[in-house]
Amino acid sequence: MISEPELVGGPDGPGTPRPQVWVEPQPWPQPAPGGLPEAPRARRPWLWALGGAALASALWAGGLYAYESRGPDLGAYRTDRDPCQVGRFDGLTSAIGPKGPSMNEPLKVDEPALFQWGCSVSLAKGSARYGASVDYALHRVTDPGPEFEARMADPQISELGDRIGGLAEYAYVGELSGGGVWVRVVDGQAEISLTVMPEVWDEKRNRYVESPDLDPAALQTYLVEDMRQLMAALQR
């Protein structure tokens, strides 16, 4: 602690304290014009990278949630059209005869995961009677392609057929015993089959019997074109 100066002697004497002079503090020296600028503070690039990754993750998760909430794209296929009514079956009717009324009540399933409509109509040619049946399924949740391919490749599950191109994503044609033929396709989420089976009425036995009147190879050609028209008719 600094004490007050002690006065010894007279004015200007040896013991007289010198007057105190206040010196104003001077600021730190400033750089001359054109000198080095102040160094910028270092940034943290990892924070920006972390923020960008978080944003990308959020956008990806949002897109995935939107896809899962929408489900697969069902395309333009409709659920309010009777396949046996909108299908003209031009090829079959030209080879066999005009399309008659439905042979039975349509089978319809309308569930959140699956829509299905099955029906059949008669085709007449003289005393012979042919039945054309359609099965139309719209898979609302799962992809029908892999399961369809597995069925087509296993004779224990389905009749073996030949794969054809230019009709749908997957398309097969095949034969049944007694002259029947079929064509089956998967087009996106839609799975459609069209089958025709020749029958003839036996008066003695009072029932229909199989009749191989038409060449199965020719019937396959008719069915492929009729399937093409049916696929278009079931869409908007």
Secondary structure, 3 states (H helix, E strand, C coil): CCCCCCCCCCCCCCCCCCCCCCCCCCCCCCCCCCCCCCCCCCCCHHHHHHHHHHHHHHHHHHHHHHHHHHCCCCCCECCCCCHHHHCCCHHHHHHCCCEEEECCCCEEEECCCEEEEEEEEEEEECCEEEEEEEEEEEECCCCCHHHHHHHHHCCCCCCCCEECCCCCCEEEEEECCCCCEEEEEEECCEEEEEEEEEEEEECCCCEEEECCCCCHHHHHHHHHHHHHHHHHHCEC
